[in-house]
Amino acid sequence: MCGIVGYVGEQSASGIIIEGLRRMEYRGYDSAGIAMISEGSIVSDKKAGKLANLVDSLAENPLPKAQIGIGHTRWATHGPPNDVNAHPHLGQQRRVAVVHNGIIENFTTLREELESDNADLISETDTEIAAHLLERTVAETGDLTTAMQQVCRRLEGAFTLVAIDANDPERVVAARRNSPLVVGLGQGENFLGSDVAAFIEHTRDALELAQDQVVTITRDSVEVTDFDGTPATGKQYYVDWDLSAAEKGGYDWFMRKEIFEQPEVISDALLGRHTPEGTLQLDEVRISEGELRDVDRIVVIGCGTAHYAGLVAKYAIEHWTRIPCEVELAHEFRYRDPILTRNTLVVAISQSGETADTLMAIRYARQQRAKVLAICNTNGSTIPRESDAVIYTHAGPEIAVASTKGLITQLIACYVLGLYLAQVRGTLYGDEIANTISALGQMPDKVQAVLDDAETVYQLARDHIDASSILFLGRHAGYPVALEGALKLKELAYIHAEGFAAGELKHGPIALIKEGLPVFCVVPPKGRDQLHDKMISAIQEIRARGAKTIVLAEAGDDSVKPFADELIELPVVPTILQPVVALIPLQLFACELATLLGNDVDQPRNLAKSVTVE
């Protein structure tokens, strides 16, 4: 997830672009850059780190004045965050400049094609490939819009591309596929942005683009086509949010915005992971297949929410690979003198890549000669750098302290890892892996279906605003969901909340049940008949003792209805994948209840986003 700005008009382009980037820095702060057209040439500057570094550079070495340009704040995917990999990227002749959001899945093939034709590629990014292709194509066609259409037909993946051509100082051309892009409609000027925060100080009239569309803006016109060049139209609307709300996409909290971004980030987390036939390809996993076949034990480490992602991973990895898998709290791991060998794979999960407890744990693991694979959201952070391999989650910046989309993409990465290990070791047939990949590919739509019914969950929060304690129960992969649901309430609502494995009830926790106590119950899909029926029995037990049961069960499961005081229906998914959809209502509930209680949802008391001390 990156921040993109485009401008053409009568004002100073640099001022407009820097302002827009500042308002969208939450979308990416690994690097920032700007490119403009001045006197028939591309002028550009870009710097690693936060936007302030670019601003300082421009103050020291100002660019010539211009009235057309593009800008970018980066959240790194291909290549570490440095000056060279920062956007914009230019073609070899410096005629075309491009900024990009998303992932071009077939960039390796395209890069090889360009290199075989003597292209001088200086970065590690997929974006530079697009810049070179565009420049070569515009040289042939003489028209940037036509070139963009042709290039987009060759690209696979999800992307927003925005480009300028030094030989055409009147137009900015952009394209969208599965990645956000909106047009700001002004008087004598027009804008492009990843979202309306890019231009809301200048206009509230906006144009929403559909999938696979190209837009060309000049000072006085906006033209939309599809990738084949057929004229098309966008959806015009008026932005009635204030600036603060616009930065959050119209939501009251970054957390709520991030909850609703989850369909998009699940898609991003899966991009480039598999071939059309369903064969997994993990370019970032630099541990050889031979070494992975020798793995005889897996230890997953993490803290807080990342630990719960590991608990879900255990169910998936053991089921698919038959490799024993343990899950440990990173801060306890090295202090118990764990037994590790060359054939142990340690999987370290961290959103920030800087979690001190997890970092010290992986250093210990590598000292013991175990292999370490990181699952992380932050490209170039310490934990991936010090690991043998990494799977980046591609969730984009997560601003709210309480993790939502970070957790969901960690789950996706864990599933992908489990399936990849099964593929390498031959413990699943190819069609079994392809079917599960297909099921994962349906998860964005499944999650969106849950989000579409958010009002049901919000009403539940309103109904329980006076609750002083709430419990969560689950079985199998629903047990970590229960733990996470309780954690979110503790973090945000500051009330007592506990998650339990439902089978533990009769071993003590049932003593907590009293009249009117709200209990969330995560019911396994009906396909797991034994677990499903045992969960129903647990619900009956607590309901008989006065608990108010809030049941999460798959749609069509009529057997739970007699025992549910409130029912939240979940889309039908495989049992191991159910946490992805079951977590969403619990996130919504915690966010809404904390809002109703007047708490700061994005910055809960006593908490920090990344724990960088042990």
DRENKOL-160079 format. One record per residue (C-alpha): x, y, z; residue in one letter. Coordinates in pm, whole numbers, padded with zeros to 5 digits, always signed. Layout:
XYZa/...
//
This chain:
+00000+00000+00000m/+00159+00323-00118c/+00052+00685-00144g/+00023+00833-00494i/-00041+01190-00609v/-00074+01329-00961g/-00138+01692-01060y/-00179+01910-01367v/-00299+02269-01343g/-00200+02627-01281e/-00053+02598-00931q/+00297+02493-00830s/+00301+02116-00879a/+00566+02053-00613s/+00362+02223-00341g/+00044+02033-00432i/+00228+01700-00448i/+00421+01739-00122i/+00101+01843+00060e/-00081+01541-00079g/+00201+01306+00016l/+00207+01446+00368r/-00161+01367+00411r/-00108+01016+00281m/+00216+00929+00454e/+00022+00679+00665y/+00005+00468+00345r/+00383+00432+00329g/+00685+00585+00492y/+00980+00380+00367d/+01068+00647+00109s/+00919+00936-00087a/+00977+01097-00423g/+00854+01346-00681i/+00890+01388-01057a/+00775+01685-01268m/+00806+01813-01623i/+00997+02141-01661s/+01102+02287-01995e/+01065+01954-02175g/+01260+01744-01924s/+01181+01523-01626i/+01310+01670-01299v/+01302+01440-00998s/+01414+01383-00642d/+01356+01089-00406k/+01482+00988-00064k/+01465+00685+00160a/+01292+00727+00494g/+01006+00954+00585k/+00872+01239+00376l/+01070+01489+00584a/+01389+01359+00420n/+01254+01449+00076l/+01134+01789+00198v/+01480+01863+00339d/+01642+01758+00011s/+01411+01981-00192l/+01482+02275+00039a/+01854+02224-00013e/+01833+02160-00387n/+01504+02302-00519p/+01364+02161-00841l/+01264+02399-01123p/+00908+02528-01113k/+00651+02309-01285a/+00274+02276-01315q/+00253+01903-01377i/+00395+01615-01176g/+00357+01293-00978i/+00460+01191-00627g/+00484+00879-00414h/+00528+00755-00059t/+00645+00395-00056r/+00566+00086+00147w/+00838-00144+00018a/+00755-00474-00154t/+01021-00545-00416h/+01362-00437-00291g/+01459-00278+00041p/+01374+00086+00117p/+01660+00296-00016n/+01713+00590-00251d/+01752+00370-00558v/+01434+00170-00502n/+01230+00478-00411a/+00973+00603-00663h/+00938+00768-00913p/+01124+00542-01157h/+01239+00670-01493l/+01285+00500-01827g/+01633+00459-01966q/+01607+00778-02174q/+01452+00973-01884r/+01152+01049-02102r/+00892+00875-01885v/+00852+00877-01505a/+00626+00632-01320v/+00494+00580-00968v/+00323+00257-00872h/+00113+00096-00602n/+00069-00281-00595g/+00262-00583-00719i/+00334-00681-01080i/+00335-01058-01058e/+00508-01133-01389n/+00783-00876-01338f/+01057-01144-01338t/+00965-01252-01691t/+00939-00892-01807l/+01269-00800-01643r/+01446-01087-01823e/+01294-00968-02151e/+01417-00613-02097l/+01763-00720-01985e/+01800-00941-02292s/+01725-00627-02496d/+02004-00431-02321n/+01787-00239-02074a/+01991-00080-01797d/+01789-00157-01483l/+01928-00003-01166i/+01669-00091-00899s/+01523-00410-00756e/+01165-00295-00807t/+00888-00417-01032d/+00797-00051-01092t/+01110+00020-01294e/+01001-00255-01535i/+00681-00062-01601a/+00875+00260-01656a/+01100+00100-01917h/+00809-00072-02093l/+00610+00251-02100l/+00900+00454-02236e/+00969+00203-02513r/+00602+00181-02603t/+00543+00558-02605v/+00844+00593-02834a/+00667+00360-03077e/+00313+00500-03043t/+00389+00865-02972g/+00104+00872-02721d/+00128+00807-02346l/-00235+00701-02309t/-00206+00442-02586t/+00123+00321-02440a/-00035+00282-02096m/-00319+00076-02242q/-00078-00153-02425q/+00156-00201-02130v/-00129-00274-01887c/-00249-00555-02112r/+00087-00722-02052r/+00094-00683-01676l/-00031-00942-01428e/-00120-00871-01067g/-00267-00572-00887a/-00142-00225-00966f/-00200+00146-00994t/+00038+00316-01235l/+00068+00694-01280v/+00300+00834-01547a/+00418+01152-01715i/+00597+01195-02050d/+00856+01472-02091a/+00744+01518-02452n/+00382+01573-02346d/+00377+01832-02062p/-00002+01863-02059e/-00111+01517-01947r/-00087+01274-01657v/-00196+00919-01741v/-00289+00653-01487a/-00423+00297-01479a/-00596+00086-01217r/-00632-00285-01156r/-00722-00414-00809n/-00553-00116-00645s/-00703+00218-00539p/-00707+00527-00760l/-00940+00828-00756v/-00957+01145-00967v/-01003+01490-00814g/-01201+01722-01040l/-01098+02086-01018g/-01142+02411-01211q/-00848+02455-01448g/-00671+02172-01268e/-00719+01801-01201n/-00573+01556-00953f/-00500+01187-00902l/-00457+01010-00571g/-00459+00678-00392s/-00746+00829-00198d/-00919+01165-00165v/-00679+01281+00108a/-00441+01362-00179a/-00652+01653-00299f/-00932+01728-00053i/-00794+02075+00030e/-00843+02171-00335h/-01162+01993-00445t/-01430+01765-00307r/-01556+01656-00647d/-01416+01313-00724a/-01436+01042-00988l/-01410+00677-00889e/-01252+00448-01148l/-01363+00091-01216a/-01138-00209-01267q/-00897-00218-01562d/-00941+00145-01660q/-00697+00409-01785v/-00754+00777-01709v/-00590+01075-01877t/-00608+01413-01705i/-00522+01757-01838t/-00601+02096-01685r/-00945+02099-01842d/-01036+01738-01919s/-01063+01386-01782v/-01090+01095-02023e/-01143+00733-01919v/-01098+00417-02128t/-01059+00048-02060d/-00729-00131-02127f/-00839-00196-02485d/-00893+00174-02549g/-01272+00161-02547t/-01420+00481-02398p/-01556+00431-02047a/-01694+00636-01760t/-01615+00660-01393g/-01853+00719-01105k/-01862+01084-00995q/-01930+01169-00631y/-01891+01447-00375y/-01665+01405-00073v/-01840+01532+00238d/-01567+01434+00487w/-01336+01682+00651d/-00960+01655+00603l/-00903+01449+00916s/-01169+01199+00812a/-01037+01191+00456a/-00698+01070+00576e/-00885+00781+00733k/-01092+00719+00421g/-01400+00867+00586g/-01378+00640+00891y/-01363+00768+01246d/-01060+00557+01334w/-00764+00419+01147f/-00847+00085+01308m/-01194+00079+01157r/-01046+00175+00820k/-00792-00106+00851e/-01065-00356+00938i/-01247-00265+00619f/-00925-00285+00414e/-00891-00656+00489q/-01044-00791+00165p/-00790-00583-00028e/-00489-00684+00181v/-00579-01053+00168i/-00564-01024-00210s/-00229-00844-00183d/-00093-01112+00051a/-00171-01380-00208l/-00035-01194-00510l/+00250-01369-00686g/+00241-01670-00453r/+00120-01925-00705h/+00095-02007-01072t/-00243-02021-01250p/-00229-02400-01202e/-00204-02362-00824g/+00167-02441-00780t/+00317-02231-00503l/+00624-02015-00567q/+00779-01827-00277l/+01066-01620-00415d/+01146-01475-00072e/+01200-01819+00085v/+01571-01870+00033r/+01589-02202+00217i/+01642-02481-00034s/+01378-02745-00095e/+01627-03008+00020g/+01669-02833+00355e/+01292-02800+00393l/+01247-03171+00325r/+01490-03240+00611d/+01291-03033+00862v/+01164-03262+01137d/+01019-03002+01374r/+00875-02652+01349i/+00863-02394+01628v/+00649-02084+01573v/+00730-01784+01792i/+00551-01453+01837g/+00400-01219+02095c/+00040-01113+02149g/-00164-01124+01832t/+00128-01275+01639a/+00132-01561+01890h/-00234-01631+01815y/-00156-01636+01442a/+00102-01901+01528g/-00156-02109+01712l/-00372-02115+01398v/-00062-02197+01192a/+00000-02504+01406k/-00335-02656+01309y/-00272-02593+00940a/+00094-02694+00924i/+00055-03018+01116e/-00257-03114+00921h/-00100-03048+00581w/+00263-03152+00639t/+00255-03400+00931r/+00555-03216+01080i/+00535-03167+01460p/+00473-02798+01526c/+00503-02608+01854e/+00397-02251+01927v/+00579-02047+02190e/+00574-01696+02326l/+00888-01532+02194a/+00973-01369+02525h/+00978-01708+02702e/+01145-01907+02426f/+01519-01873+02481r/+01501-01863+02860y/+01386-02223+02889r/+01690-02355+02699d/+01489-02505+02409p/+01623-02801+02214i/+01698-02693+01856l/+01886-02872+01579t/+01989-02812+01219r/+01660-02974+01119n/+01444-02736+01326t/+01261-02460+01141l/+01180-02158+01358v/+00900-01940+01218v/+00909-01589+01367a/+00595-01375+01328i/+00619-00998+01373s/+00419-00718+01208q/+00689-00455+01256s/+00993-00676+01219g/+01143-00497+01518e/+00978-00678+01812t/+01261-00706+02063a/+01152-01035+02222d/+01116-01204+01884t/+01444-01061+01756l/+01639-01198+02052m/+01464-01534+02010a/+01567-01569+01645i/+01924-01472+01727r/+01928-01750+01983y/+01778-01994+01731a/+02042-01914+01470r/+02316-01959+01728q/+02177-02310+01775q/+02201-02357+01394r/+01828-02377+01341a/+01685-02227+01022k/+01469-01915+01076v/+01186-01798+00851l/+01026-01460+00927a/+00666-01366+00858i/+00667-00987+00858c/+00491-00682+00719n/+00782-00437+00709t/+01026-00475+00424n/+01389-00438+00525g/+01324-00446+00901s/+01564-00619+01139t/+01390-00955+01185i/+01368-01037+00811p/+01727-00919+00762r/+01854-01152+01032e/+01644-01451+00919s/+01731-01714+00660d/+01408-01652+00471a/+01102-01427+00482v/+00742-01418+00372i/+00623-01057+00359y/+00255-01012+00435t/+00198-00699+00221h/-00065-00556+00458a/+00057-00199+00406g/+00109+00041+00697p/-00101-00042+01001e/-00148+00278+01200i/-00381+00164+01477a/-00200+00003+01769v/-00441-00293+01786a/-00359-00518+01493s/-00635-00622+01252t/-00521-00645+00891k/-00173-00727+01019g/-00308-01040+01188l/-00524-01145+00894i/-00231-01127+00652t/-00012-01316+00899q/-00270-01594+00885l/-00262-01590+00505i/+00119-01611+00511a/+00105-01902+00756c/-00139-02089+00533y/+00082-02027+00230v/+00387-02151+00421l/+00204-02468+00530g/+00093-02540+00175l/+00441-02471+00037y/+00596-02715+00285l/+00334-02973+00186a/+00420-02917-00181q/+00795-02952-00121v/+00756-03261+00097r/+00483-03424-00113g/+00236-03462+00174t/-00050-03317-00033l/-00139-03386-00394y/-00118-03099-00641g/-00495-03079-00679d/-00537-03061-00300e/-00298-02766-00282i/-00465-02599-00580a/-00808-02642-00420n/-00692-02481-00095t/-00525-02196-00284i/-00855-02149-00466s/-01036-02137-00130a/-00788-01876-00006l/-00851-01678-00323g/-01219-01661-00229q/-01146-01520+00117m/-01158-01150+00016p/-01520-01194-00095d/-01600-01397+00217k/-01453-01131+00444v/-01637-00859+00252q/-01963-01044+00313a/-01897-01029+00690v/-01810-00659+00670l/-02130-00590+00478d/-02321-00701+00789d/-02119-00483+01029a/-02431-00306+01160e/-02546-00630+01324t/-02223-00639+01524v/-02241-00268+01605y/-02586-00321+01752q/-02443-00598+01971l/-02184-00351+02099a/-02457-00099+02180r/-02648-00372+02364d/-02343-00456+02578h/-02210-00112+02660i/-02257-00179+03032d/-02084-00520+03034a/-01803-00545+03288s/-01681-00887+03172s/-01709-01085+02847i/-01586-01438+02777l/-01491-01608+02451f/-01500-01982+02377l/-01369-02183+02083g/-01260-02528+01972r/-00981-02630+01734h/-00880-02328+01518a/-01158-02134+01690g/-00965-02140+02017y/-00701-01885+01900p/-00991-01678+01764v/-01139-01671+02114a/-00805-01563+02260l/-00772-01283+02005e/-01130-01166+02062g/-01059-01132+02432a/-00730-00953+02370l/-00897-00693+02148k/-01150-00609+02420l/-00877-00577+02681k/-00671-00352+02455e/-00953-00123+02346l/-01248-00137+02587a/-01042-00184+02906y/-01284-00444+03045i/-01222-00793+03175h/-01222-01046+02892a/-01094-01403+02873e/-01066-01659+02597g/-01087-02031+02668f/-01077-02360+02485a/-01435-02474+02529a/-01327-02813+02660g/-01161-02639+02957e/-01493-02508+03086l/-01564-02801+03313k/-01210-02790+03449h/-01263-02460+03625g/-01367-02159+03414p/-01736-02253+03423i/-01732-02107+03775a/-01718-01763+03610l/-02053-01812+03441i/-02335-01613+03594k/-02671-01474+03494e/-02647-01241+03194g/-02272-01283+03133l/-02205-01233+02759p/-02011-01524+02605v/-01895-01530+02241f/-01893-01887+02111c/-01701-01973+01793v/-01860-02287+01648v/-01655-02506+01408p/-01810-02574+01067p/-02053-02865+01050k/-01799-03064+00849g/-01612-03126+01175r/-01907-03312+01330d/-01738-03423+01652q/-01593-03081+01734l/-01911-02909+01622h/-02129-03121+01850d/-01896-03080+02148k/-01906-02703+02102m/-02287-02714+02099i/-02272-02908+02426s/-02049-02639+02581a/-02294-02369+02470i/-02580-02560+02631q/-02383-02588+02955e/-02319-02217+02992i/-02665-02117+02874r/-02818-02341+03138a/-02625-02139+03396r/-02754-01803+03275g/-02493-01694+03020a/-02603-01484+02726k/-02466-01668+02424t/-02343-01480+02117i/-02279-01755+01866v/-02060-01732+01555l/-02151-02018+01321a/-02148-02083+00950e/-02454-01982+00752a/-02709-02261+00728g/-02613-02425+01057d/-02963-02448+01199d/-02853-02676+01483s/-02706-02381+01678v/-03010-02156+01661k/-03196-02298+01965p/-02893-02223+02184f/-02796-01878+02051a/-02932-01566+02217d/-02759-01378+01933e/-02639-01536+01611l/-02368-01406+01377i/-02364-01607+01057e/-02026-01663+00893l/-01962-01754+00529p/-01906-02124+00463v/-01531-02193+00447v/-01301-02489+00524p/-01248-02546+00896t/-00881-02445+00901i/-00958-02120+00718l/-01251-02025+00943q/-01040-01792+01166p/-01007-01547+00876v/-01381-01482+00870v/-01450-01544+01241a/-01205-01277+01355l/-01381-00998+01167i/-01693-00966+01388p/-01475-00969+01700l/-01264-00684+01560q/-01575-00485+01475l/-01726-00549+01819f/-01417-00435+02008a/-01373-00126+01791c/-01736-00021+01827e/-01761-00090+02201l/-01444+00111+02267a/-01584+00395+02056t/-01910+00394+02253l/-01710+00404+02577l/-01524+00713+02457g/-01182+00548+02437n/-00905+00636+02192d/-00933+00335+01964v/-00618+00402+01760d/-00393+00468+02059q/-00512+00264+02359p/-00370+00356+02695r/-00032+00212+02796n/+00027+00045+02457l/+00272+00105+02172a/+00255-00022+01816k/+00589-00195+01822s/+00755-00331+02139v/+01122-00258+02085t/+01250-00333+02435v/+01269-00680+02583e/
//
